[in-house]
Amino acid sequence: MTKTLWSLGRFLDVVFAIMFFRIVEFLPSFQGAHWVQLPHGILRLLASQAKNLTRVVFGLIITIYYWFRKDALLRVLARSNGGVLTLLLQSVSLVIASLLGSS
């Protein structure tokens, strides 16, 4: 893997870590071996915060899946890297697409 793809891999690790901690923020506070503001513990959490728990579960599943798939996706990217001319054409096509999409 080239140095650029290695740097991209490290950057994606940081992004996935930030996503993980942002997802966990949807859970209520846990202090002193019990959920703060939830008198019946985890059962009360399931009953009162179903939307947040659903966000957490699905968010964690998606984040963990793509975190593990990152290396395979970067290998595909490394194989498709065709040189300077290919990268220039990709950049130009992205600029054109973004200009047409914003108008």
C-alpha distances in whole Angstrom, upper triangle without the diagonal:
4,7,8,6,6,10,11,10,12,15,15,16,19,20,20,22,24,25,26,28,30,30,32,34,36,38,41,41,42,44,46,45,46,45,47,49,49,52,51,48,45,47,48,45,44,47,47,44,43,41,39,38,37,35,33,33,31,29,28,27,25,23,22,21,19,17,17,16,13,10,12,12,8,8,11,10,7,9,12,11,14,14,17,19,18,17,20,22,20,21,24,25,24,26,29,29,29,32,34,33,34,38
4,5,5,6,9,10,11,13,14,15,17,19,20,21,23,25,26,27,29,30,31,33,35,37,39,42,42,43,45,48,47,48,46,48,50,50,53,53,49,47,49,50,46,46,49,49,45,44,42,40,39,38,36,35,34,33,30,29,29,27,25,24,24,21,19,19,18,15,13,14,14,10,10,13,11,8,11,13,10,13,12,14,17,16,15,18,20,18,19,22,23,22,25,27,27,27,30,32,32,33,36
4,6,5,6,9,10,11,12,14,15,17,18,20,21,23,24,26,27,29,30,32,34,36,38,41,41,41,43,46,45,46,45,46,49,49,52,52,48,46,48,49,45,45,48,48,44,44,41,39,39,38,35,34,34,33,30,29,29,27,24,24,24,21,19,20,19,16,14,16,16,12,13,15,13,11,14,15,13,15,14,15,19,18,16,19,21,20,19,23,24,23,25,28,28,27,30,32,32,33,36
4,5,5,6,9,10,10,12,14,15,16,18,20,21,22,24,26,27,28,30,32,34,36,39,39,40,42,45,45,45,44,45,47,47,51,51,47,45,47,48,44,44,47,46,42,42,39,37,37,36,33,32,33,31,28,27,28,25,23,23,23,20,18,19,18,15,14,16,14,11,12,14,11,10,13,14,11,14,13,14,17,16,13,16,18,16,16,20,21,19,21,24,24,24,26,29,28,29,32
4,5,5,6,9,10,10,12,14,15,16,18,20,21,22,24,25,26,28,30,32,34,37,38,39,41,44,43,43,42,43,45,46,49,48,45,42,45,45,42,41,44,44,40,39,37,35,35,33,31,30,30,28,25,25,25,22,20,20,20,16,15,16,15,11,10,12,11,7,9,11,8,7,11,12,10,14,14,15,18,16,14,17,19,16,17,20,21,19,22,25,24,24,27,29,28,29,32
4,5,5,6,9,10,11,13,14,15,17,19,20,21,23,24,26,27,29,31,33,36,36,37,39,41,41,42,40,42,44,44,47,47,43,41,44,44,41,40,44,43,39,39,37,34,34,33,31,29,29,28,25,24,24,22,20,19,19,17,15,15,15,11,10,13,12,9,10,13,11,10,14,15,14,17,17,18,21,20,17,20,23,20,20,24,24,23,25,28,27,27,30,32,31,32,35
4,5,5,6,9,10,11,12,14,15,17,18,20,22,23,24,26,28,30,32,35,35,36,38,40,40,41,39,40,43,43,46,46,43,40,43,44,40,40,43,42,38,38,36,33,33,33,30,28,29,28,25,24,25,22,19,20,20,17,15,17,16,13,12,15,14,11,13,16,13,13,16,17,15,19,18,18,22,20,17,20,22,20,19,23,24,21,23,26,26,25,28,30,29,30,33
4,5,5,6,9,10,10,12,14,15,16,18,20,21,22,24,26,28,30,33,34,35,37,40,39,40,38,39,41,41,45,44,41,39,41,42,38,38,41,40,36,35,33,31,31,30,27,26,27,25,22,21,22,19,17,17,18,14,13,15,14,10,11,13,11,8,12,13,11,11,15,15,14,17,17,18,20,19,16,18,20,17,17,21,21,19,21,24,23,22,25,27,26,27,30
4,5,5,6,9,10,10,12,14,15,16,19,20,21,23,25,27,28,32,32,33,35,38,37,37,36,37,40,40,43,42,39,36,39,40,36,36,39,38,35,34,32,30,29,28,26,24,24,23,20,19,20,17,15,15,15,12,10,11,11,8,8,11,10,7,10,13,11,12,15,16,15,19,20,21,23,21,18,22,23,20,20,24,24,21,24,27,26,25,28,30,28,29,33
4,5,5,6,9,10,11,13,14,15,17,19,20,21,23,26,27,30,30,31,33,35,35,36,34,35,38,38,41,41,38,35,38,39,35,35,38,38,34,34,32,29,29,29,26,24,25,24,21,19,20,19,15,15,17,14,11,13,14,10,11,14,14,11,14,17,15,15,19,20,19,22,22,23,26,24,21,24,26,23,22,26,26,24,26,29,28,26,30,32,30,31,34
4,5,5,6,9,10,11,12,14,16,17,18,20,22,24,26,29,29,30,32,35,35,35,34,34,37,37,41,41,37,35,38,38,34,34,37,36,33,32,30,27,28,27,24,23,24,23,19,19,20,18,15,16,17,14,12,14,15,11,12,16,14,12,16,17,15,16,20,20,19,22,22,22,25,23,20,22,24,21,20,24,24,21,23,26,25,23,27,29,27,27,31
4,5,5,6,8,10,10,12,14,15,16,18,20,22,24,27,28,29,31,34,33,34,32,33,35,35,39,38,35,33,35,35,32,32,35,34,30,30,27,25,25,24,21,20,21,19,16,16,16,14,11,12,13,10,8,11,11,8,10,13,11,10,14,15,14,15,19,19,18,22,23,23,26,23,20,23,24,21,20,24,24,21,23,26,24,23,26,28,26,27,30
4,5,5,6,9,10,10,13,14,15,17,19,21,22,25,26,26,29,31,31,31,30,31,34,34,37,36,33,31,33,34,30,30,33,33,29,29,27,24,24,24,21,19,20,19,16,14,16,14,11,11,13,10,7,10,12,9,10,14,13,12,15,17,16,17,21,21,21,25,25,26,29,26,24,26,28,24,24,28,27,25,27,30,28,27,30,32,30,30,34
4,5,5,6,9,10,11,12,14,16,17,20,21,24,24,25,27,30,30,30,29,29,32,32,36,36,32,30,33,33,29,30,33,32,28,28,26,23,24,24,21,19,20,20,16,15,17,16,12,13,15,13,10,14,15,12,14,17,16,15,19,21,19,20,24,24,23,27,27,28,30,28,25,27,29,25,25,28,28,25,26,30,28,26,30,32,29,29,33
4,5,5,6,9,10,10,12,14,16,18,20,23,24,25,27,31,30,30,28,29,31,31,35,35,32,29,32,32,28,28,31,30,26,26,24,21,22,21,18,17,18,17,14,13,15,13,10,12,14,11,10,13,14,12,14,17,15,15,19,20,18,20,23,23,23,26,27,27,29,27,24,26,27,24,23,26,26,22,24,27,25,23,27,28,26,26,30
4,5,5,6,9,10,10,12,14,16,18,21,22,23,26,29,28,28,26,27,29,29,33,32,29,27,29,29,26,26,29,28,24,24,22,19,19,19,16,14,15,14,11,10,12,10,7,8,10,9,7,10,12,10,13,16,14,15,18,19,18,20,23,24,24,27,28,29,31,28,26,28,29,25,25,28,28,24,27,29,27,25,29,30,28,28,32
4,5,5,6,9,10,11,13,15,17,19,20,20,23,26,25,25,24,25,27,28,31,31,27,25,28,28,25,25,28,27,24,24,22,19,19,19,17,14,16,16,12,11,13,13,9,10,13,12,9,12,15,13,15,18,18,18,21,23,22,23,26,27,27,30,31,32,34,31,29,31,32,29,28,31,31,28,30,32,30,28,32,34,31,31,35
4,5,5,6,9,10,11,13,15,18,18,20,22,26,25,25,23,24,26,27,30,30,27,25,28,28,24,25,28,26,22,23,21,18,18,19,16,14,16,16,12,12,15,14,10,12,15,14,12,15,17,15,18,21,20,20,23,24,23,25,28,28,28,32,32,32,34,32,29,31,32,29,28,31,30,27,28,31,29,27,30,32,29,29,32
4,6,5,6,9,10,12,14,17,18,20,23,26,25,25,23,24,25,26,29,29,26,24,26,26,22,22,25,24,20,20,18,15,16,16,12,11,13,12,8,9,12,10,7,10,13,11,11,14,16,14,18,20,19,19,23,23,22,25,28,27,28,31,32,33,34,32,29,31,32,28,27,30,29,26,28,30,28,26,29,30,27,27,31
4,6,5,6,9,11,12,15,16,17,20,23,22,22,20,21,23,23,27,26,23,21,23,24,20,20,23,22,19,19,17,14,14,14,12,9,11,11,8,7,10,10,7,8,12,12,10,13,15,15,18,20,20,20,23,25,24,26,29,29,30,33,34,35,37,34,31,34,35,31,30,34,33,29,31,34,31,29,33,34,31,31,35
4,5,5,6,9,10,13,13,15,17,21,20,20,18,19,21,22,25,25,22,20,23,23,19,20,23,22,18,19,18,14,14,16,13,10,13,14,11,10,13,14,11,12,16,15,14,17,19,18,21,24,23,23,27,28,27,29,32,32,32,36,37,37,39,37,34,36,37,33,32,35,35,31,33,35,33,31,34,36,32,32,36
4,6,5,7,10,13,14,16,19,22,22,21,19,19,21,21,25,25,22,21,23,22,19,20,22,20,17,17,15,12,13,14,11,9,13,13,10,10,14,13,11,13,16,16,15,18,20,19,23,25,24,24,28,28,28,30,33,32,33,36,37,37,39,36,33,35,36,32,31,34,33,30,31,33,31,29,32,33,30,29,33
4,5,6,8,12,13,15,19,22,21,20,17,18,20,20,23,23,20,18,20,20,16,16,19,18,14,14,13,9,10,11,7,6,9,9,6,7,11,11,9,12,14,15,14,17,19,19,22,24,23,24,28,28,28,30,33,33,33,37,38,38,40,37,34,36,37,33,32,35,34,31,32,34,32,30,33,34,30,30,34
4,5,6,9,10,12,15,18,17,16,14,15,17,17,21,20,17,15,18,18,14,15,18,17,13,14,13,10,9,11,9,6,9,11,9,8,12,13,12,13,16,17,16,19,21,21,24,26,25,27,30,31,30,32,35,35,36,40,41,41,43,40,37,40,40,36,36,39,38,34,36,38,35,33,37,38,34,34,37
4,5,8,9,11,14,18,18,16,14,14,15,16,20,20,18,16,19,18,14,16,18,16,13,15,13,10,11,13,10,9,12,14,11,12,15,16,14,16,19,20,19,22,24,24,27,29,28,29,32,33,32,35,37,37,38,41,42,42,44,41,38,40,41,37,36,39,38,35,36,38,36,33,36,37,34,33,37
4,7,9,12,15,19,18,16,13,14,14,15,18,19,16,14,17,15,12,13,15,13,9,11,9,6,8,10,8,7,10,12,10,11,15,16,15,17,20,20,20,23,25,25,28,30,29,30,33,34,33,36,38,38,39,42,43,44,45,42,40,42,42,38,37,40,39,35,36,39,36,33,36,37,34,33,36
4,7,9,12,16,15,13,10,11,12,12,15,15,13,11,14,13,9,11,13,11,8,10,10,7,7,10,10,8,10,13,12,12,15,17,16,18,20,22,21,24,26,26,29,31,31,32,35,36,36,38,40,40,41,45,46,46,48,45,42,45,45,41,40,43,42,38,40,42,39,37,40,41,37,37,40
4,7,10,13,13,10,7,7,8,9,12,13,11,10,13,11,8,11,13,11,9,12,12,9,10,13,13,11,14,17,16,16,19,21,20,21,24,25,25,27,30,30,33,35,34,35,39,39,39,41,44,44,45,48,49,50,51,49,46,48,48,44,44,46,45,41,43,45,42,40,43,44,40,39,42
4,6,10,10,9,6,5,8,9,13,14,11,12,15,13,11,14,16,14,12,15,16,13,13,17,16,14,17,20,18,18,21,23,22,23,26,27,26,28,31,31,34,36,36,36,40,41,40,42,45,45,46,49,50,51,52,50,47,49,50,46,45,48,47,43,45,47,44,42,45,46,42,42,45
4,7,7,6,4,6,9,10,12,13,10,10,14,13,11,14,17,15,14,17,18,15,14,18,18,15,17,21,20,18,22,24,23,23,26,28,26,28,31,31,34,36,36,37,40,41,41,43,46,46,47,51,51,52,54,51,49,51,51,48,47,50,49,45,47,49,47,44,47,48,45,44,48
4,6,6,6,6,10,11,12,14,11,13,16,16,14,18,20,18,17,20,22,19,18,22,22,19,21,24,23,22,25,27,26,26,29,31,29,31,34,34,37,39,39,40,43,44,44,46,48,49,49,53,54,54,56,54,51,53,54,51,50,53,52,48,50,52,50,47,50,52,48,47,51
4,6,8,8,12,12,13,14,12,14,17,17,16,19,21,20,20,23,25,22,21,25,25,22,24,27,26,25,28,30,29,28,32,34,32,33,37,37,39,41,42,43,45,47,47,48,51,52,52,56,57,57,60,57,54,57,58,54,53,56,55,52,53,56,53,51,54,55,52,51,54
4,7,9,12,12,12,12,10,11,15,15,14,17,19,19,19,21,23,21,19,23,23,20,22,25,25,23,26,28,27,27,30,32,30,31,35,35,37,40,40,41,44,45,46,47,50,51,51,55,56,57,59,56,54,56,57,53,53,56,55,51,53,55,53,51,54,55,51,51,54
4,6,9,8,8,9,6,9,12,11,11,14,16,15,16,18,20,18,17,20,21,19,20,24,24,22,25,28,27,26,30,32,30,32,35,36,38,40,40,42,44,46,46,48,50,51,51,55,56,57,59,56,54,56,57,53,52,55,54,51,52,54,52,49,53,53,50,49,53
4,6,5,7,8,6,7,10,9,8,12,13,12,12,15,17,15,14,18,18,16,18,21,21,20,23,25,25,25,28,30,29,31,33,34,37,39,39,40,43,44,44,46,49,49,50,53,54,55,57,54,51,54,54,50,50,53,51,48,49,51,49,46,49,50,47,46,49
4,6,8,10,9,11,13,11,10,14,15,13,13,16,18,15,16,19,20,18,20,23,23,22,25,27,26,27,30,32,31,33,36,36,39,41,41,42,45,46,46,48,50,50,51,55,56,56,58,55,52,54,55,51,50,53,52,48,50,52,49,47,49,50,47,46,49
4,6,9,9,11,13,10,10,13,13,11,12,15,17,15,16,19,20,19,21,24,24,24,27,29,28,29,32,34,33,35,38,38,41,43,42,44,47,48,47,50,52,52,53,56,57,58,59,57,54,56,56,52,51,54,53,49,50,52,50,47,50,51,47,46,49
4,6,6,8,9,6,7,10,10,9,10,13,16,14,14,18,19,18,19,23,23,23,25,28,27,28,31,33,32,34,37,37,40,42,42,43,46,47,47,49,52,52,53,56,58,58,60,57,54,56,56,53,52,54,53,50,51,53,50,48,50,51,47,47,50
4,6,9,9,7,9,12,12,11,13,16,19,18,17,21,22,21,22,26,26,26,28,31,31,31,34,36,35,37,39,41,43,45,45,46,49,50,50,52,55,55,56,60,61,62,63,60,58,60,60,56,56,58,57,53,55,57,54,51,54,55,51,50,53
4,7,6,5,8,10,10,11,13,15,18,17,16,19,21,20,21,24,25,25,26,29,30,30,32,35,34,35,38,39,42,43,44,45,48,49,49,52,54,54,55,59,60,61,63,60,57,59,60,56,55,58,56,53,55,57,53,51,54,55,51,51,54
4,6,6,6,9,10,11,12,14,17,16,14,17,19,17,18,22,22,21,23,26,26,26,29,31,31,32,35,36,39,40,40,42,44,45,46,48,50,51,52,56,57,58,59,57,54,56,57,53,53,55,54,50,52,54,51,49,52,53,49,49,52
4,5,5,6,9,10,10,11,15,13,11,14,16,14,15,18,19,18,20,23,23,23,26,28,28,29,32,33,36,37,37,39,41,42,43,45,47,48,49,53,54,55,57,54,51,54,54,50,50,53,51,48,50,51,48,47,50,50,46,46,50
4,5,5,6,9,10,11,14,14,12,15,17,16,16,19,21,20,22,25,25,25,27,30,30,31,33,35,38,39,39,41,43,44,45,47,49,49,51,55,56,57,59,55,53,56,56,52,52,54,52,49,51,53,49,48,51,51,47,47,50
4,5,5,6,8,10,13,13,12,15,17,16,17,20,21,21,23,25,26,27,29,31,31,33,35,36,39,40,40,42,45,45,46,48,50,50,52,55,57,58,59,56,54,56,56,52,52,54,52,49,51,52,49,47,50,50,46,46,49
4,5,5,6,8,11,10,8,12,13,13,13,17,18,18,19,22,22,23,25,28,28,29,31,33,36,37,37,39,41,42,42,45,47,47,48,52,53,54,55,52,50,52,52,48,48,50,49,45,47,49,46,44,47,47,43,43,46
4,6,6,6,9,9,7,10,12,12,12,15,17,17,18,21,22,22,24,26,27,28,30,32,35,36,35,38,40,40,41,44,45,46,47,51,52,53,54,51,49,51,51,47,47,50,48,44,46,48,45,43,46,46,42,42,45
4,6,6,10,11,10,12,14,15,15,17,19,20,21,23,25,25,27,29,30,31,33,35,38,39,38,41,43,43,44,47,48,48,50,53,55,56,57,54,51,54,53,49,49,52,49,46,48,49,46,44,47,47,43,43,46
4,6,9,9,10,12,14,14,15,18,19,20,22,24,24,26,28,29,30,32,34,35,38,39,38,41,43,43,44,46,48,48,49,53,54,55,56,53,51,53,52,48,48,50,48,45,47,48,45,43,46,46,42,42,44
4,6,5,6,9,10,11,12,14,15,16,18,20,21,22,24,26,26,28,30,31,35,36,35,37,40,40,40,43,45,44,46,49,51,51,52,49,47,49,49,45,44,47,45,41,43,45,41,39,42,42,39,38,41
4,6,5,6,9,10,10,12,14,15,16,18,20,21,22,24,25,27,28,30,33,34,33,35,38,38,38,41,43,43,44,48,49,50,51,48,46,48,47,43,43,45,43,40,42,43,40,38,41,41,37,37,40
4,5,5,6,9,10,11,12,14,16,17,18,20,21,23,24,26,27,28,32,32,31,33,36,36,36,39,41,40,42,45,47,47,48,45,43,45,44,40,40,42,40,37,39,40,36,35,38,37,34,34,36
4,5,5,6,9,10,10,12,14,15,16,18,20,21,22,24,25,26,30,31,30,32,35,35,35,38,40,39,40,44,45,46,47,44,41,43,43,39,39,41,39,36,38,39,36,34,37,37,34,34,36
4,5,5,6,9,10,10,12,14,15,16,18,20,21,22,24,25,29,30,29,31,34,34,34,37,39,39,40,44,45,46,47,44,42,44,44,40,40,42,41,37,39,41,38,36,39,39,36,36,39
4,5,5,6,8,10,11,12,14,15,16,18,20,21,22,24,27,28,27,30,32,32,32,35,37,37,38,42,44,44,45,42,40,42,42,38,38,40,38,35,37,39,35,34,37,37,33,34,37
4,6,5,6,8,10,11,12,14,15,16,18,20,21,22,25,26,25,27,30,30,30,33,35,35,36,39,41,42,42,39,37,39,39,35,35,37,35,32,34,36,32,31,34,34,30,31,34
4,6,5,6,8,10,10,12,14,15,16,18,20,21,24,25,24,26,29,30,30,32,34,34,36,39,41,41,43,40,37,40,40,36,36,38,37,33,35,37,34,32,36,36,32,33,36
4,5,5,6,9,10,11,12,14,15,17,18,20,23,24,23,26,28,29,29,32,34,34,35,39,41,42,43,40,38,40,40,36,36,39,37,34,36,38,35,33,37,37,33,34,37
4,5,5,6,8,10,11,12,14,16,16,18,21,22,21,24,26,26,27,30,31,31,33,36,38,39,40,37,35,37,37,33,33,36,34,31,33,35,31,30,34,34,30,31,34
4,5,5,6,8,10,11,12,14,15,16,20,21,20,22,25,25,25,28,30,29,31,34,36,37,38,35,33,35,35,31,31,34,32,29,31,33,30,28,32,32,28,29,32
4,6,5,6,8,10,10,12,14,15,18,19,19,21,24,24,25,27,29,29,31,34,36,37,39,35,33,36,36,32,32,35,34,30,33,35,32,31,34,35,31,32,36
4,6,5,6,9,10,11,12,14,17,18,18,20,22,23,23,26,28,28,30,33,35,37,38,35,33,36,35,31,32,35,33,30,33,35,32,31,34,35,31,32,36
4,6,5,6,8,10,10,12,15,16,15,18,20,20,21,23,25,25,27,30,32,33,34,31,29,32,32,28,28,31,29,26,29,31,28,27,31,31,28,29,32
4,5,5,6,9,10,10,14,15,14,16,19,19,20,22,24,24,26,29,31,32,33,30,28,31,31,27,28,31,29,26,29,31,28,27,30,31,28,29,32
4,6,5,6,9,10,13,14,14,16,18,19,20,22,24,25,26,30,32,33,35,32,30,33,33,29,30,33,31,29,31,33,31,30,34,34,31,32,36
4,5,5,6,9,11,12,12,14,16,17,18,20,22,22,24,28,30,32,33,30,28,31,31,27,28,31,30,27,30,32,29,29,33,33,30,32,35
4,5,5,6,9,10,9,11,14,14,15,17,19,20,21,25,27,28,30,26,25,28,27,24,25,28,26,24,27,29,26,25,29,30,27,29,32
4,6,5,8,10,10,11,14,15,16,17,20,21,22,25,27,28,30,27,25,28,29,25,26,29,28,25,28,30,28,27,31,32,29,31,34
4,6,7,8,10,11,13,14,16,17,19,20,22,25,27,29,31,28,26,30,30,26,27,31,30,27,30,32,30,30,34,34,32,33,37
4,6,5,6,9,10,11,13,14,16,17,19,22,24,27,28,25,23,27,27,23,25,28,26,24,28,30,27,27,31,32,29,31,35
4,6,5,6,9,10,10,12,14,15,16,20,22,24,25,22,21,24,24,21,22,26,24,22,25,28,25,25,29,30,28,29,33
4,5,5,6,9,10,10,12,14,15,19,21,23,25,22,21,24,25,22,23,27,26,24,27,29,27,28,31,32,30,32,36
4,5,5,6,9,10,11,13,15,18,20,23,24,21,20,24,24,21,23,26,25,23,27,29,27,27,31,31,30,32,35
4,5,5,6,9,10,11,13,16,18,21,22,19,17,21,21,18,19,23,21,20,23,25,23,23,27,28,26,28,31
4,5,5,6,9,10,10,14,16,18,20,17,16,19,20,17,18,22,21,19,23,25,23,24,27,28,27,29,32
4,5,5,6,9,10,13,15,18,20,17,16,20,21,18,20,23,22,21,25,27,25,26,30,30,29,31,35
4,5,5,6,9,12,15,17,18,15,15,19,18,16,18,21,20,19,23,24,23,24,27,28,27,29,32
4,5,5,6,10,12,14,16,12,12,15,15,13,15,18,17,16,20,21,20,21,25,25,24,27,30
4,5,5,9,11,13,15,13,12,16,16,14,16,20,19,19,22,24,23,24,27,28,28,30,33
4,6,8,11,14,15,12,13,17,17,15,18,20,20,20,23,24,24,25,28,29,28,31,34
4,6,9,12,13,9,10,14,13,11,14,17,16,16,20,21,20,22,25,25,25,28,30
4,6,9,10,7,7,11,12,10,13,15,15,16,18,20,20,21,24,25,25,27,30
4,7,8,5,7,10,11,10,13,15,15,16,19,20,21,22,25,26,26,29,31
4,6,5,6,9,10,11,12,14,16,17,19,20,21,23,25,26,27,29,31
4,5,5,6,9,10,11,12,14,15,17,18,20,21,23,24,25,27,29
4,5,5,6,9,10,11,12,14,15,17,18,20,21,23,24,26,28
4,5,5,6,9,10,11,12,14,15,16,18,20,21,22,24,26
4,5,5,6,9,10,11,12,14,15,16,18,20,21,22,25
4,5,5,6,9,10,11,12,14,15,17,18,20,21,23
4,5,5,6,9,10,11,12,14,15,16,18,20,22
4,6,5,6,9,10,10,12,14,15,16,18,20
4,5,5,6,9,10,11,12,14,15,17,19
4,5,5,6,9,10,11,12,14,15,17
4,5,5,6,9,10,11,12,14,16
4,5,5,6,9,10,10,12,15
4,5,5,6,9,10,11,13
4,5,5,6,8,10,11
4,5,5,6,9,10
4,5,5,6,9
4,5,5,7
4,6,6
4,6
4
